[in-house]
Amino acid sequence: MKAIINGKIITKNDVLYEKVLLFNEKIIDIINKSEFEILKKSENVEIIDAKDLYVSPGFIDVHIHGSGGYDAMDGTVEALETISKVITQNGVTGFLPTTMTMSKEKIYSALDVMKQCMNLQLHGAKVLGAHVEGPFINKKYKGAQKEDYIKKPEYSFIEPYKNVVKIITLAPEEDENFDFISKVKQNTNIVMSIGHSDASYEQAVDSVEKGISHATHLFNAMTPLRHREPGIVGAAFNSDIYCELIADTIHVHPAVFNIILKEKGKEKIILITDSMRAGCLRDGVSELGGQKVIVKNNSARLEDGTLAGSILTLNRAVKNFMENTDLKIYEAVNMASLNPAKSIGIDKERGSIEKGKYADITLFDNDFNVKNTIVEGRNVFKA
């Protein structure tokens, strides 16, 4: 048994002081110090002294392309292993490696490796499944995705991987009669997310009624909110779908954080990184989906200036969101832990510090600098 002492334990509804967190692979209990003093006399306990750090549920990144010089589309175990290890230094304990709009062969190769890694014990964060971003998107809002491989939504394309894919981003206006959305909803548990889309407000609302339950990096690569054309953003605000947000203060102005908070509420916002392979590296030249990317001044852009994912880390996203709103720390942390877990249906196992859930834990200081990360009870990162 392991015990974390002298920490400020972040639960989904509070911050607990003067408590001890007990765990093995899963969380055993949260007990009083006095109870622990008695327990350790009879039990063999490995003690971790948090030294007044926050003890938080590990973060879950449901939209990340890469980090540490590797990309999910590299299609190798080495790539996912490296990403898995690197992101633990940002408090991430679980993630959905995210594909790009590339050839079917490249996407399948990447998904095969993701499937393999779901069943491996990597040395870092756990691969929880895959997020397929494209190729079923709109050319007008392709962003940093490659136009050559964009195609109409096709159920047979994703059917072989329906037990691997957790989220698929698509442009519903490209889905004739919403056939794809209907088939996915009827035959799988895949979350469908509207993104890289030119849908009108009406089309977006219709797609939500048919099965869309998520919006990919809200505001970015989609029709905006205008007073006569409310667009996808308007439809997201007028529905109860989950909304991803890249809270790097570059993709979205920090003043918008409060707007989305008022419109969506704290339980429907999911903080993501959308990080590409240059994440956690220095400025320089990188690559995304076969395209040259310039990394400079905390942003990643194609040569024409188009934003190409981000180099954001999830601990910074939580910090940025909290600093620009009135949220309490546990409410901000939920946006990177419990909310993403709920959105993909794994909140009974992960996403918060609760008895019986996996011991996915991260320890950080008052400035959100991560000092220790634990995945399923194993210590995978220590600063």
C-alpha positions as CSV (number, residue, x, y, z in Angstrom):
1,M,0.0,0.0,0.0
2,K,1.1,3.6,-0.7
3,A,0.2,6.7,1.1
4,I,0.4,10.4,0.1
5,I,0.7,12.6,3.2
6,N,0.9,16.4,3.8
7,G,-0.8,17.2,0.5
8,K,-3.8,19.3,-0.4
9,I,-6.1,16.7,-2.0
10,I,-8.2,17.9,-4.9
11,T,-11.5,16.1,-5.2
12,K,-14.3,16.8,-7.7
13,N,-16.1,19.1,-5.2
14,D,-13.5,20.4,-2.8
15,V,-9.9,20.6,-1.6
16,L,-9.1,18.4,1.4
17,Y,-6.5,19.3,4.0
18,E,-4.9,17.2,6.8
19,K,-5.9,14.0,5.0
20,V,-4.0,10.9,3.7
21,L,-4.6,9.3,0.3
22,L,-4.2,5.5,0.3
23,F,-3.7,3.6,-3.0
24,N,-2.3,0.7,-4.8
25,E,-3.3,0.3,-8.5
26,K,-6.6,1.9,-7.4
27,I,-7.5,4.4,-4.8
28,I,-8.2,2.6,-1.5
29,D,-9.4,5.5,0.7
30,I,-8.9,9.0,1.9
31,I,-8.5,9.0,5.7
32,N,-7.6,11.3,8.6
33,K,-4.1,11.6,9.8
34,S,-4.9,10.1,13.2
35,E,-6.3,7.0,11.4
36,F,-3.2,6.7,9.3
37,E,-1.0,6.8,12.4
38,I,-2.7,3.7,13.7
39,L,-2.8,2.0,10.2
40,K,0.9,2.3,9.5
41,K,1.7,0.4,12.7
42,S,0.1,-2.7,11.4
43,E,0.5,-2.3,7.6
44,N,3.6,-2.0,5.3
45,V,3.1,1.4,3.8
46,E,5.2,3.3,1.3
47,I,5.0,6.9,2.2
48,I,5.1,9.8,-0.3
49,D,5.4,13.2,1.4
50,A,3.7,15.8,-0.8
51,K,5.2,18.6,1.2
52,D,2.2,20.9,0.8
53,L,1.8,20.3,-2.9
54,Y,-1.7,19.8,-4.5
55,V,-2.6,16.2,-4.9
56,S,-4.8,16.2,-8.1
57,P,-6.4,13.7,-10.3
58,G,-4.2,13.1,-13.3
59,F,-5.1,15.1,-16.4
60,I,-6.7,13.4,-19.5
61,D,-5.9,14.9,-22.9
62,V,-8.5,13.8,-25.4
63,H,-6.9,15.8,-28.3
64,I,-3.2,15.6,-28.7
65,H,-1.2,14.9,-31.8
66,G,2.3,14.7,-30.4
67,S,5.0,15.9,-28.1
68,G,8.7,15.5,-27.4
69,G,9.6,15.3,-31.1
70,Y,7.1,12.5,-32.0
71,D,3.6,12.4,-33.6
72,A,0.8,9.9,-33.3
73,M,0.9,9.6,-37.1
74,D,4.5,8.3,-37.0
75,G,2.7,5.0,-36.5
76,T,5.3,3.4,-34.2
77,V,5.2,2.1,-30.6
78,E,8.3,4.2,-30.0
79,A,6.4,7.4,-30.9
80,L,3.5,6.7,-28.6
81,E,5.8,5.5,-25.8
82,T,7.8,8.8,-26.0
83,I,4.7,11.0,-26.1
84,S,3.3,9.0,-23.2
85,K,6.5,9.6,-21.1
86,V,7.0,13.3,-22.0
87,I,3.4,14.4,-21.2
88,T,3.6,12.9,-17.6
89,Q,5.8,15.9,-16.8
90,N,2.7,18.0,-17.4
91,G,0.5,15.9,-15.2
92,V,-1.2,13.8,-17.9
93,T,-2.0,10.3,-17.0
94,G,-4.3,9.3,-19.9
95,F,-4.6,10.5,-23.5
96,L,-6.2,9.9,-26.9
97,P,-3.4,10.1,-29.5
98,T,-5.0,12.0,-32.4
99,T,-4.7,11.3,-36.1
100,M,-4.5,13.8,-39.0
101,T,-6.1,14.0,-42.4
102,M,-3.7,11.8,-44.3
103,S,-3.9,8.7,-46.5
104,K,-6.1,5.8,-45.4
105,E,-3.0,3.6,-45.1
106,K,-1.3,6.1,-42.8
107,I,-4.3,6.5,-40.6
108,Y,-4.8,2.7,-40.4
109,S,-1.1,2.2,-39.6
110,A,-1.4,4.8,-36.7
111,L,-4.6,3.2,-35.4
112,D,-3.1,-0.3,-35.4
113,V,-0.3,1.0,-33.1
114,M,-2.8,2.8,-30.9
115,K,-4.8,-0.4,-30.6
116,Q,-1.6,-2.2,-29.6
117,C,-0.6,0.4,-27.1
118,M,-4.0,0.4,-25.4
119,N,-3.0,-3.1,-24.2
120,L,0.6,-2.3,-23.2
121,Q,1.8,-0.9,-19.9
122,L,3.8,2.1,-21.3
123,H,6.2,4.0,-19.1
124,G,4.0,7.0,-19.0
125,A,0.4,8.1,-19.6
126,K,-2.1,5.4,-20.6
127,V,-3.4,5.3,-24.2
128,L,-7.1,5.3,-23.7
129,G,-8.1,5.0,-27.3
130,A,-7.9,7.2,-30.4
131,H,-9.2,10.5,-31.6
132,V,-9.7,10.6,-35.4
133,E,-9.5,14.2,-36.5
134,G,-10.5,14.0,-40.2
135,P,-10.4,13.0,-43.0
136,F,-14.2,13.8,-42.9
137,I,-13.8,17.6,-42.7
138,N,-14.6,20.6,-44.9
139,K,-11.8,22.0,-47.1
140,K,-12.9,25.6,-46.3
141,Y,-12.0,25.1,-42.6
142,K,-9.2,22.5,-43.0
143,G,-6.8,24.6,-40.9
144,A,-3.5,22.8,-40.8
145,Q,-5.0,19.6,-42.3
146,K,-3.9,18.5,-45.8
147,E,-6.6,19.0,-48.4
148,D,-5.4,16.1,-50.7
149,Y,-6.8,13.5,-48.4
150,I,-10.1,15.1,-47.3
151,K,-13.1,12.8,-48.1
152,K,-16.8,12.4,-47.4
153,P,-17.8,10.6,-44.2
154,E,-17.8,6.9,-44.7
155,Y,-18.8,4.4,-42.0
156,S,-16.8,1.5,-43.6
157,F,-13.6,3.6,-43.1
158,I,-13.8,3.6,-39.3
159,E,-15.8,0.3,-38.8
160,P,-12.6,-1.9,-38.4
161,Y,-11.5,0.4,-35.5
162,K,-14.8,1.0,-33.7
163,N,-13.4,-0.4,-30.5
164,V,-10.2,1.8,-30.7
165,V,-11.7,5.1,-31.7
166,K,-13.2,7.1,-28.9
167,I,-13.8,10.4,-30.7
168,I,-14.1,11.3,-34.4
169,T,-14.1,14.9,-35.6
170,L,-16.2,15.6,-38.7
171,A,-18.0,18.2,-40.7
172,P,-21.6,17.1,-40.6
173,E,-22.6,19.2,-43.6
174,E,-20.5,16.8,-45.6
175,D,-22.5,13.8,-44.3
176,E,-25.4,13.4,-46.7
177,N,-28.7,12.8,-44.8
178,F,-26.6,12.3,-41.7
179,D,-26.1,8.7,-42.8
180,F,-22.6,8.4,-41.3
181,I,-23.7,10.0,-38.0
182,S,-26.7,7.6,-37.8
183,K,-24.6,4.5,-38.5
184,V,-21.9,5.5,-36.0
185,K,-24.5,6.2,-33.3
186,Q,-26.4,2.9,-33.9
187,N,-23.3,0.6,-34.1
188,T,-20.6,2.1,-31.8
189,N,-19.9,4.0,-28.7
190,I,-17.8,6.6,-30.6
191,V,-18.2,10.2,-29.6
192,M,-18.9,12.3,-32.7
193,S,-17.5,15.8,-32.6
194,I,-18.2,18.7,-34.9
195,G,-15.1,20.5,-36.2
196,H,-13.2,21.8,-39.2
197,S,-16.7,22.5,-40.5
198,D,-18.6,25.1,-42.5
199,A,-22.0,24.0,-41.1
200,S,-24.7,26.7,-40.7
201,Y,-26.4,27.1,-37.3
202,E,-29.3,25.0,-38.6
203,Q,-27.1,22.2,-39.9
204,A,-25.2,22.1,-36.6
205,V,-28.3,22.0,-34.5
206,D,-29.7,19.2,-36.7
207,S,-26.4,17.2,-36.4
208,V,-26.6,17.5,-32.6
209,E,-30.1,16.1,-32.7
210,K,-28.8,13.2,-34.8
211,G,-25.9,12.3,-32.5
212,I,-23.1,14.9,-32.4
213,S,-22.2,15.4,-28.7
214,H,-18.9,17.2,-28.8
215,A,-17.2,20.2,-30.5
216,T,-13.6,20.1,-31.5
217,H,-11.5,23.1,-30.3
218,L,-14.5,25.5,-30.1
219,F,-14.0,28.7,-32.1
220,N,-11.1,27.3,-34.1
221,A,-11.7,26.0,-37.7
222,M,-15.5,26.4,-37.6
223,T,-18.3,28.9,-38.5
224,P,-18.2,31.8,-36.0
225,L,-21.1,33.4,-34.0
226,R,-22.6,36.2,-35.9
227,H,-25.8,38.0,-35.0
228,R,-27.6,36.9,-38.2
229,E,-25.7,33.6,-38.7
230,P,-25.0,32.0,-35.3
231,G,-23.0,29.3,-36.8
232,I,-21.5,26.3,-35.0
233,V,-20.4,28.4,-32.0
234,G,-24.1,29.5,-31.6
235,A,-25.3,25.9,-31.9
236,A,-22.7,24.8,-29.3
237,F,-23.9,27.5,-26.9
238,N,-27.5,26.6,-27.4
239,S,-27.0,22.9,-26.7
240,D,-25.6,20.7,-24.0
241,I,-22.7,19.3,-26.0
242,Y,-19.2,19.2,-24.6
243,C,-16.8,21.8,-26.0
244,E,-13.0,21.4,-26.3
245,L,-11.0,24.5,-25.7
246,I,-7.3,25.3,-26.4
247,A,-6.7,27.6,-23.5
248,D,-3.2,28.9,-24.6
249,T,-4.5,32.5,-24.9
250,I,-3.4,32.3,-28.6
251,H,-6.1,30.2,-30.2
252,V,-8.7,31.9,-28.1
253,H,-8.5,35.3,-26.4
254,P,-8.5,34.9,-22.6
255,A,-11.6,37.2,-22.3
256,V,-13.5,34.5,-24.1
257,F,-12.9,32.0,-21.2
258,N,-15.5,33.8,-19.1
259,I,-17.9,33.9,-22.1
260,I,-17.8,30.1,-22.7
261,L,-18.0,29.5,-19.0
262,K,-21.2,31.5,-18.7
263,E,-22.7,29.9,-21.8
264,K,-21.6,26.3,-21.3
265,G,-21.1,25.9,-17.6
266,K,-18.1,24.4,-15.9
267,E,-19.2,20.8,-16.5
268,K,-19.3,21.0,-20.3
269,I,-15.8,22.5,-21.0
270,I,-12.9,20.2,-21.8
271,L,-9.4,21.6,-21.8
272,I,-7.2,20.1,-24.5
273,T,-3.7,20.8,-25.8
274,D,-4.0,19.9,-29.5
275,S,-0.2,19.7,-29.1
276,M,1.9,18.7,-32.0
277,R,5.3,17.0,-32.1
278,A,7.1,20.2,-31.1
279,G,5.4,20.2,-27.7
280,C,7.9,20.3,-24.8
281,L,10.7,21.2,-27.2
282,R,12.5,24.5,-28.0
283,D,11.6,26.9,-30.8
284,G,12.5,25.9,-34.3
285,V,11.3,24.1,-37.4
286,S,8.9,21.1,-37.0
287,E,6.3,19.2,-39.0
288,L,2.6,18.4,-38.8
289,G,0.8,16.1,-41.3
290,G,3.6,16.3,-43.8
291,Q,3.7,20.2,-43.6
292,K,6.5,22.4,-42.4
293,V,5.7,24.1,-39.1
294,I,7.5,27.1,-37.5
295,V,7.5,27.1,-33.7
296,K,8.1,30.5,-32.2
297,N,6.8,32.7,-29.3
298,N,4.7,29.8,-27.8
299,S,2.8,29.1,-31.1
300,A,3.1,26.7,-34.0
301,R,2.2,27.9,-37.5
302,L,2.4,26.8,-41.1
303,E,4.6,28.9,-43.4
304,D,1.5,30.9,-44.4
305,G,0.8,31.8,-40.8
306,T,-2.0,29.3,-40.2
307,L,-2.0,27.9,-36.6
308,A,-0.8,24.3,-36.7
309,G,-2.0,22.8,-33.5
310,S,-0.3,24.1,-30.4
311,I,2.7,23.5,-28.0
312,L,0.4,24.0,-25.0
313,T,0.7,21.7,-22.0
314,L,-2.4,20.6,-20.0
315,N,-1.1,21.9,-16.7
316,R,-0.7,25.4,-18.3
317,A,-4.1,25.2,-19.8
318,V,-5.7,24.6,-16.4
319,K,-3.6,27.5,-15.0
320,N,-4.5,29.8,-17.8
321,F,-8.2,29.1,-17.5
322,M,-8.2,29.5,-13.8
323,E,-6.3,32.8,-13.9
324,N,-8.7,34.3,-16.3
325,T,-11.9,33.3,-14.5
326,D,-13.3,33.1,-11.0
327,L,-13.1,29.3,-10.9
328,K,-11.9,27.4,-7.8
329,I,-8.9,25.1,-8.4
330,Y,-11.0,21.9,-8.2
331,E,-13.4,23.3,-10.8
332,A,-10.6,24.2,-13.2
333,V,-8.9,20.8,-12.6
334,N,-12.2,19.0,-13.4
335,M,-12.1,20.5,-16.9
336,A,-8.9,18.5,-17.6
337,S,-9.8,15.4,-15.7
338,L,-13.4,14.6,-14.8
339,N,-15.0,16.3,-17.8
340,P,-12.9,14.6,-20.5
341,A,-13.5,11.3,-18.6
342,K,-17.2,11.8,-18.7
343,S,-17.2,12.8,-22.3
344,I,-15.8,9.5,-23.4
345,G,-17.6,7.4,-20.8
346,I,-14.7,6.4,-18.5
347,D,-15.6,8.5,-15.5
348,K,-16.5,5.4,-13.4
349,E,-12.8,4.4,-13.6
350,R,-10.9,7.6,-14.0
351,G,-11.1,11.4,-13.9
352,S,-11.3,12.1,-10.1
353,I,-9.8,11.0,-6.8
354,E,-12.4,8.6,-5.5
355,K,-12.3,5.3,-3.8
356,G,-12.2,2.4,-6.3
357,K,-11.0,4.5,-9.3
358,Y,-7.5,4.0,-10.8
359,A,-4.8,5.8,-8.9
360,D,-4.1,8.3,-11.7
361,I,-2.6,11.2,-9.7
362,T,-0.4,14.2,-10.2
363,L,1.2,16.5,-7.6
364,F,1.9,20.1,-8.5
365,D,2.8,23.4,-6.7
366,N,0.8,26.7,-6.5
367,D,2.1,27.6,-10.0
368,F,1.0,24.3,-11.5
369,N,4.5,23.0,-11.9
370,V,4.2,19.3,-11.9
371,K,6.5,17.5,-9.4
372,N,5.2,13.9,-9.5
373,T,2.9,11.9,-11.7
374,I,1.4,8.5,-10.9
375,V,-0.4,6.2,-13.4
376,E,-2.5,3.3,-12.1
377,G,-0.4,3.4,-8.8
378,R,3.0,3.4,-10.6
379,N,5.3,6.4,-10.2
380,V,6.1,7.5,-13.8
381,F,7.5,11.0,-13.3
382,K,9.3,12.7,-10.5
383,A,10.9,16.2,-11.0
